[in-house]
Every structure is written in structure tokens, then in C-alpha cells.
Amino acid sequence: MASVFLSSILSKTSQVLGSVHRWAASPSSSSDPRSSVLEDLEELERTLKRIQAVLHDAEEREIREEAVKLWLKELKEVAYDAEDVLDEYQYEVLRAQAEGGASRKRKRVEAGDDEEEVSTSLSTIVDVSIPDGMGDRIRKIGKRFDEISEDRKRLRLREEDGERRVRALSPPPSSHMVDESSIYGREHDKQKVIDMLFSEGMGNGFSVIPIVGKGGLGKTTIAQLVYNDSKVKEYFDLTGWVCVSDDFDVPRLTKAIIESITEKSCDLIEISPLQNSLKKMVEGRKLLLILDDVWNEKQSPWECLRIPFVGAQTVVRIIVTCRNDSVAKIMQTVLPYHPGYLSEDESWSLFKHYAFGGRDPEERPHLADVGKQIVEKCSGLPLALKTIGSLLRHEMDEDSWMEVLQSDLWELDKNNETLASLRLSYNRMPAHLKPCFIYCSMFPKDYEFDKDVLVRLWMAQGYIPPRGGKTTEDIGDECFNDLLTRSFFDSFVDDLPGTTFKMHDMIHDLAKSIAGNECYAIVDKQLPGFPDKVRHLSVEGVGALVKSPSPHNLRALRTLLRRKHLLRRKHFGPPSIVIQGPPSIVIQEITQFSLLRCLEFWWENVEIPDLNLGNLKHLRYLRIIAHHIKKLPESVCLLYHLQTLILDCGALAKLPDGLGNLINLRCLNLFSQCIKRLPESVRQLHNLQRLGLIWCEELEELPSGIGSLTNLRHLDTRDTPILRVPDEMEKLRHLDTMGTPFLCLPAGIEKLTNLQRLRGSYKVQGGIGVLEYLVNLHGDLCIAGLGNLVGIEDAKDLGLECKHKLERLHLSWDAGRTDVWIYDGLNLEVFLEENKDVPADEKREEALLECLQPPTNLKELLLAAYGGSKFPEWVGNPLSFASLRKIRIIDCKKIMSLPLYIHDSPGKLDASISKSMLQMVCISGCQQLKSIAGLHNLHSLVELTIKDCPLLQLLSEEGLPSKLQNLHIEGCQQLTSLPGMQNLTSLRELTIKDCPLLQLLSEEGLPSKLQNLHIEGCQQLTSLPGMQNLTSLRRLAIKACPELQIMVEDQLPSMPRYVHISDCPGLVNWCEIQKINCIQISSGNKLTISNTWEKIMHGFDDLTSIKHLHFTNSWRFFAKTYIISKVEELTIWGCTHIPPIHCLPDLTYLRSLVIKDCPGIQVVTDELLPRTLNSLVVDSCEDLRCLQLAQQNRDALKELQIVNCPKLIDCCHLQYGMSDEMWGDSTSDEV
């Protein structure tokens, strides 16, 4: 890691040398003090190069040689001091440049010349003063480096020609997302835990299932698989996931559980209201909660946390992941589940997934042989296999693999295979990635990283090395992706837009062990002591730094992030927190850390006094979160090194006019509900690459001349309402009838030719051609209201075909259609000019779509409300669709045929044309569509959805692609058959709804790998052959198919987890034989629910008037929607597990209720029973303990019978004159 610091110092030394050389070359330089500084710098540069030559050998040896480790530590300390000195000189250069620019601007204004000045380079600075004492400090640092250089000889460090070459890694593959395709050998564990969730022994109430195992074994992965299982999601009303880690703080966890369940922020703080809120939330519901990574071994905190879940009429299942049984014993209600190691075959499958990246290992048999020996050393630990596999993925030479196999790092950690593999991965990591990785140890475990924010923090520390002509941001993005590819991060998608990242706790432990005290985190507590030489500090929770012992220990701080447990805001990076205490103390606390490169703090409740930030000369990253601050201190404009400025200040009304002095600023993000204008000096920020104006509700306009920001790459105006619009457009404000924020495209936008991301929603009047020159646009683009576009030439000028970086394109002819909008992209809505109308014209719309041909690199295409009767030739052309993964055709009502991937040759595709990459096709609302051509050519297709196409008679004469996994057909009234279904060997999900003419799915039977089968509203469907072959079926739903019959001998090989059959009278016998014995039947105002057909028949004399007949295989899947609201008589008879009494409050006409032979019922509360009830019979409910009936509002109740309920002990508020003896015997009584 020291090599990165040294490279950074060498680079800065060269920059300063270049600047000082210019003074030395001038005639007056002989007496200039810069001349002696020049000599000192040149000697320093020579010494640094000598040290750099041996750094690789030193870093290889530091793990096992303490002397080398100490030498590197001392080297890094001196390197920090050297960087500070050189940084101060660069500050003076930037200040001179800023002040010179301001002076020239004043002269131009005085002369009446208001032209914008072109950016001045560092080489044109005419006067830079050397900071006092800089020469002496450089000489002292040089002597210290000389001593270190001499010590390298004593340590016999070997010189090498540069650092070890490591292949650059490609961007992270999609398989690194949390999905089952990158998980091996855990299906059995997943099913075991699911079986424990639904085992009959669980019953109702509260249960805890611990998953126990060592770090890196895959406990969290198993919990994720269970949590995301569709059947589990379907059963539980509420689900929540909380990462606990080692801070088992009950109020914090209770709040986190509430926020996870509701997906909303919770403002409660005190434990009592938090628990009351949670208890009400789960009352009468079914909750699945995952508590991940628990370390607590104390009984009392757990007892306190579980209070809201016990004693309620609810089902609560908690899955806990932890590393030892002592934690599990405190919480468990059943024996823990201990996952095993992966088998040899599973280990090899996981390893080669990451190491070979989809390539066949047999193509490199020597690597495969070495790889299998490495797999053996990993001992079946998934994390070890994943990290080592990721390490070797881009090192395809046998020597590199042998180095890993024979490394003595395996011997250093004989008892910890995971840690050994992680150390190996770190040791072989490219040098420039090491400080980036170690820096992450400053954050607490389970922290959710925002990639963009983390890269900017790395930039501020100087960790991102320059390379070629790439920007620092792009190189930093590559560094992050490199770490992700090497499995040092895990990606996941949460409820907020975008992807966030986490570190596995063992990887965090590795980073922390290497960082030592250099990176430190304080979470919710004040430590009794504080280590020396902390460089990077994260404080999460309440507490002032000045109360820490020896605050001088923090003078070396380069990062200070003070934050609070709050819901993340994706636009502004990590969650931050409250600084409490007297403002003067906090200001003094912040400003005394003069070496800070990164500063982030939250201020709440009071306005910040005028902050003097001027002495933070090294600061490059500043984030202020303050709800009451109205103006920014002027001293911010003295932070000439500043690269990133993030202001999350809701009351901020003004930015200082001197903001243009921040000539090094690359990112400005602003959140304020009060600011109306930005200072005109913003247009002087020629290095600005990112400008974010988000939720700026009062912002009226952007500065004039924004087009001068030619380096701008990202402009984000999401959720910022109307900017000031031209006078001629004022009358169009009434168009915003839905209250949706809209902007007019900023003047000069066409000059921002480097713009890559333009986010926000804009109204345009024609004028979409203004984006013609923005050929570098990345990401997502939506254009709505194309039907209002007057001139087709404007669509030509847009030049979509040349915008090769676009990934998603949505084109809609309707205006105001928000369902096609893209949140994380650019939305343009075309509106009509006043008194103008664009008549509907098929030919015109066809010509318009012809001009909107997308680039060939496009990944996703949506076409909505297109009015043409045919598509242009580029639709379905293999060259145009070469990279396309998804296509959606919505409400194109005149289209009669749809070509998908059509080529000239009727046989094989031409060799020059690659196979289709389309994975998803969705066609919806195409009223005239009769045929779809080319479906059989979509060899990569896995998902096909066709909805509301009433004239479609046949999907494909040639058949469907064999890789299809999900087929959904709905509202196709003319569809009569689906031939070739048996050839869909990969099909997992099949849904067919509202196809009244469909008579037969497949004569040969359904695909055997089918897992979910849903058929509904197929009135003429008569048979489903081959049910006995569905060995993988997990979910079965058949509804409203009155003619359907299944042969009695065609039985399912095993009962699916979920079965739902309704309004299919021809399936009654089949259901009985299959023992699908949870039955609902309704006729008129009478409803009976029972577990046998005989009991159903007992309540109905005549079945001819049956309106609904409904079968399920478990009362867990009881269908509340099938209970008619006006039912007057309800019988629930023979229902085990969870009887369906939760529906009772909705039955507002109910007069008679019988509950019989239902052992699962424990409590019947007064709130469950409708006020209209006049007869209640509870018979043989052996687990019933409490029956609550309030006397108030119970005038309608005339009859109450309680029979054979031996455990009944509580009948609250019943005052009908019954004797104690009667209650004790639980005999039949009439009131």
C-alpha cells in the first residue's frame, strides 16, 4: 500500500518541480528562494525513486517479517508529511489562479467587456508565493527519507523494475448480483429452512429458527434464498430484514424492524412507543423477520426485543444467522440449523463460476487441475472459493495459479481457510487497489456503500492514480468494479433506485486488521481511550469528539465523517448524523483538524454560526447536512482544493457569489427547498463535471451561460419543479395538471457535448433535436408525446442512432404517460404549440418511427401508443437488435403483425449476424395484432408475456425457443392452442388467463420442470394431460375453467406447496383423490369452509346453486377474496393450522357463525366478530384459551354455544348470568 502513497508524492513532487523550474528559468531567479527549494525537491525525487524500486518486495514480505512491516509503517508516516507540504504549495498555486482570474474579471467589467474568460492553466500563473518554512520542512523530510532509504539495504530489499503487472479487470459480470445463478449447493439448505418455517410443530405464535455456522459458510445466503422465495413471500403478510452485527441496541433494532417492514422512515425514538407501534403492526398478521449476523449473548436485551411479538394473535417467524450456538440458545425456539460445507462437486462448480467466467475449464486442462487442488485447500467454504476464484479469473497463466496454490499464506492461517484465502487475494491485489480497500474499514460492518460517494472519497485522499486520458472519476469507477469483480464487495438492490454494496463481515475484518488504528469507527458510544495516529474516522451516533481523551490524537485526521442512523438518501451518498452540543465547541472541533481531506457533518435544531473553514487548506470533499442553515459561510470559497461539495440544506436560500473561486470543483450537489437562483459565478467552474439540483422546489432558473461548463458530464434535476420558462411559454403552465415537476431544457444545453448523464423530466415544444450534439449521452432516455411532434425533421436531428452509449430507450406517442417514465434517466415530453394540432396519420407516424432508429448497442426498448399499422424495417432486424435484451410493445393498437429478429435467409442466420440476445419480450394492448414472426429465432429468450391481444390466434408456427422459462398469456380471446409445449424443456412458470377459446395446451403433456402453473378463465379448456410428470411443481392455481377435467389416474407425483383450485366443478373428484382438502363453497348468502367434502355436503341440501367452489391444500393459503361480503351464514369446520377467521370483520351482514373442530384457534377477540352476529357456536376447539365478547354493542347476539373447549379460561366481559360450574365444564348452553 505504501507504493501508492509514494507514487502520489512523486507525482506531486514532479508537478511542484515543474512550477518551480519556471521560476528558476526566469532572469530574476538567482536570488529567489525557490532556487534552493528546487534543489531540495530534485534530491527528494531521486530518493523517492530509489525507495519505490524496492517497495514491491517489501510489501510481499511485510506479512511475515515484523522489521519490514515497521519499515513500511515509518515510510508511510513520512510520506503523509511530505504530501502535506507539497499540498500546501499546490494550494498557493490554486489560490493565485483564482485571485488572478477574479482580478482579470474586474478589469473586464470596468472596461465594459462581459465576455466569458477561457479557463487559465497552471502554467500561466505569474506569481506564486512559497509558504513560510516550506524549504526547511522539505529538507527535514528529505533527511528522513534518506534514513529510510539506507535501512532498505539492511533489510536486503530486492529492487524490481516497477510493480508487478496485474491484468486490468473487466466490468463486473451480472452474476455478481444476489441471485440464484451464482449460488451453488444451497438448494437443500434453503428447502430445509423453509420446511422448518412451515412445519406443523411450529403452530401459531412466535418461533425463532437460528442458522449457525462459521464466517464465510453461507448463512446469509441461505437466509436470502428463503426470504426471497416466492412461496414464502406469498404466505407472509409482512417481511423484514435487519442486519444486527455486534450492536444489539433494542430501540435501534426495533426502529429498524419497523422501517424494514413498512419501507418507510420511523420518527419514534423511545422504546415504549416503538414497541407499541410494532405490536399493532403485526397484530393478526403473519410476519417473517430475518435478523442477520447476531452476536448478542445476553438474555435481557433479547427478551426486551421480542416483547411486541409474543402474546398476540399472530404468526411470527424469525430467522437468525449467527456464528456460535451460545447466541442461538438465547433466542431459539427450535433446534438450530447448521449448514454444512459444500461438497467437492459443489465447491468446484462455485469456484469455476468465478474463476472461468462461463468458459469451459476443459479448454485449459492444466489450469483445471491446479484449480481442483486450490478448491481442496478451501475446504468447502463458499467465501474462500468465491474470493480465490475471483482473484484468478483474469490470471489465465499456469504460473499465477501455481503461486496461489503454493503460497505459504495457507500455512499462516491453517485453522482459518477463509482468512487465508482472503489474505492471498489481498496480497495479490494490484497496489493501487489496496488503499481503496483498506479505507473501507473506516465504515461500520454491514454499511451500505454508494459507489459514487466512495469513489469521491478515494479521489479526495489521492488514491486514484492517473491513467491515460481517462478522468479520475472513470478510473475510480474501474477501481471499484475491480474490487467488486474480486468479490471484495457484494452488490444488492434494495427498495431505493439503484444498486448499493456491502462488504462481507470477514472481508471487513481483513481490511480492519491491515489498517490497524489508521481507520477507525465509533458507533453509538464513546470509547474510554483513543488510539494514536488515527487518519480516517467515522462517528456514527451521538457524542462529541472533544469529550474523547487526548483530542490531540486526532490532529492527523484526514477523514472525519459524522453521521446519524437515518434512511439513506441515494442522491447524496451515505446516511449522516447529528452533531450535538454547543455550536462553538463543534466548530472548534472541526476547524482544528487542518489536515482534513474529507469532512462530512450533520447539524440539527439550530442555525450554524459563521464557520471559518479557511484553514482547511487540504479539504477536497465537503458535505454539510443542516436543516436550518440559510446561507453558506463565505470561507467555503477559500477551499481551493475542493473537488466535491454536497449541500443537503433544506432552508439554504443563497450560495456565496465567490463560489466560482473553487476552480478545482468537480462535483456540486445541492438540496434546498428555498434557493431560487445559483450565483452567476457558477459558470466559472470550468472543471465541474457533475451538477446535481435535486428537490430544489423554488429554483427558478439556471445561470445564464451554463453552456460554458464544457466539462460537465452529469446534470441531475430530478424532483426539481418548474424552472423559469421563456415568456412565450408561461401560458403553458396549466399543462402540468398532475402536479408532476417539469423543466424546460436549459439554454445552451447543446454546447455540453461531454454530457453523459442528463437526469430529470423536461417539457419540450418540438425541439428534441437540440440533443443532436449530445452524442455521449449514457443510460436511459424516455421521449413521450411523440404524437405532438410537428416536424419529422426534428426527430432526424435527434440522431438516436449515433448515441451508442444509450442502454434503455422508451418511445411513447401519448403525452402525460408516467408509466413509461424512467426515474434514473432523461424524460422528455413533447407538447403542442398553442392553436396547433397534429392530425393522426398512420404514414406520418411510420415515417417518424423510421427516424427514431436506436443505436445498435441498445439493451432495452419500449414502444408505446404507436399509431402506425406497420413497423419500419429496423424493428426486428438482427443488426438493429444485435445487443437488445428486452423489448416491450404496449398499446400499439393498429399493428397487425410484429417482426422479431427477422433475417433474409429462411434457414440459419447468416454467419455475420450474431444470434439474438433478447431475453424478455412483452406485448400488451395490441388490439389488431394477428401474428408474431421470428419468435423461434430468439434463442436467448427466457421470458415472454402477451396480454390483451384479442385477435391473436397463434404464437408461432415454428414453435417457441427451448430456453424459455416464463410464459404469460392473458386476454387473447382468439387463441385456440399452444402446440409444442412439451419442447419447452426449460419452462418454469406458465400463466394462461382469459383465453376463452383455448381448448388444449398440449396433447403430449406439460414440461416436466414446470414449477408454477396458473390457468384461469379458459372456459373451453377440457384437459391437462401429463400432470403425473410435473415432478418439480411447487405452485398450482386453476380458476374458472368449468369444462376442465383431469383423469383420475393422472395424479401429481407430490403435493405442491401451494394449491388453489376454484370454480372448476369437473375437478372435484380429482381434488378429493389428491387430498386437496381445504374447501370453501358458497351459495346465495351461505358459506361453508371445511376439510372434507362430506362436511361440506352436511350443510348443503342442493348444490345446483353453488356460486363458488374453492380448494386449497392448506389453510395457510386461505383465499379471503373468495368470501362474499354479504354472507349471512358461515360455518368453519375441521380447519387445522391457521383457521381463516381473519376475514370475519369484513362480513358486515353475518348473522350466524359456527366454528367447529378447529384446534389452531387460541384466541377469539371481540374485534373479530361482526356486530350483526346473533348466533355464535364454538364447538370442539381444543386449544381455545380466550374468548372476548364485550357486552357493549352486542344487542344482536341471541345465542351463544361453547362446547368441548377444555382449555378455555378467559371469557372477558360476558355478563349473561352463567354460573362458574357451567364455564368449568364447557358444556352446551343457550342464552
Buried (B, 14 or more C-beta within 10 A) or exposed (E): BBBBBBBBBBBBBEBBBEBBBBBBEEEEBEEBEBEBBBBBBBBBBEBBEBBBBBBBBBBBBBBEEEEBBEBBBBBBBBBBBBBBBBBBBBBBBBBBBBEBBBEEBEEBEEEEEEEEEEBBEBEEBEEBEBEEEBBEBBBBBBEBBBEBBEBBEEBEBEEBEEBEEBEEBEEBBEEBBBBEEBBBBBEEBBEBBBEBBBEEEBBBBBBBBBBBBBBBBBBBBBBBBBBBBBBBEEBBBBBBBBBBBEBBBBBBBBBBBBBBBEEEEBEBEEBEEBBEBBBEBBEBBBBBBBBBBBBBBEEEBBEBBBBBBEEBBBBBBBBBBBBEEEBBEBBBEEEBBBBEBBEEEBBBBBBBBBBBBEEEBEEBEEBBEBBBEBBEBBBBBBBBBBBBBBBBBBBBEEEBBBEBBEBEBBEBBEEBBBBBBBBBBBBBBBBBBBBBBBBBBBBBBBBBBBBBBBBBBBBBBBBBBEEEEEBBBBBBBBBBBBBBBBBBBBBEEEEBEEEBBBBBBBBBBBBBBBBBEBBBBBBBEBEEEBEEBBBBBBBBBBBBBBEBEEBEBBEBBBBBBBBBBBEBBBBBBBBBBBBBBEBEBBBEBBBBBEBBBBBBBBBEEEEBEEBBBBEBBBBBBBBBBBBBBBBBBBBBBBBBBBBBBBBBBBBBBBBBEBBBBBBBBBBBBBBBBBBBBBBEBBBBBBBBBBBBBBBBBEBEBBBEBBBBBEBBBBBBBBBBBBBBBEEEBEEBEEBBEEEBBBBBBBBBBBBBEBBBBBBBBBBBBBBBBBBBBBBBBBBBBBBBBBBBBBBBEBBBBBBBBEBBEBBBBBBBBBBBBEEBBBEBBBBBBBBBBEEEEBEEEEEBBBBBBBBBBBBBEBBBBBBBBBBBBBBBEBBBBBEBBBBBBBBBBBBBEBBEBBBBBBBEEEEEBEEEBEEBBBBBBBBBBBBBBBBBBBBBBBBBBBBBBBBBBBBBBBBBEEBBBBBBBBBBBBBBBBBEBBBBBBBBEEBBBBBBBBBBBBBBBBEBBBBBBBBBBBBBBBBBBEBBBBBBBBEBBBBBBBBBBEBBBBEEEBEBEEBBBBBBBBBBEBBBEBBBEBEBBBBBBBBEBBBBBBBBBEBBEEBBEEEEEBEBBBBBBBBBBBBEEBBBEEBBBBBBBBBBBBBBBBBBBEBEEBBBBBBBBBBBBBBBBBEBBBBEBBBBBBBBBBBBBBBBBEEEEBEEBEEBBBBBBEEBEEBEEBEEEBEEEEBEEBEEBEE
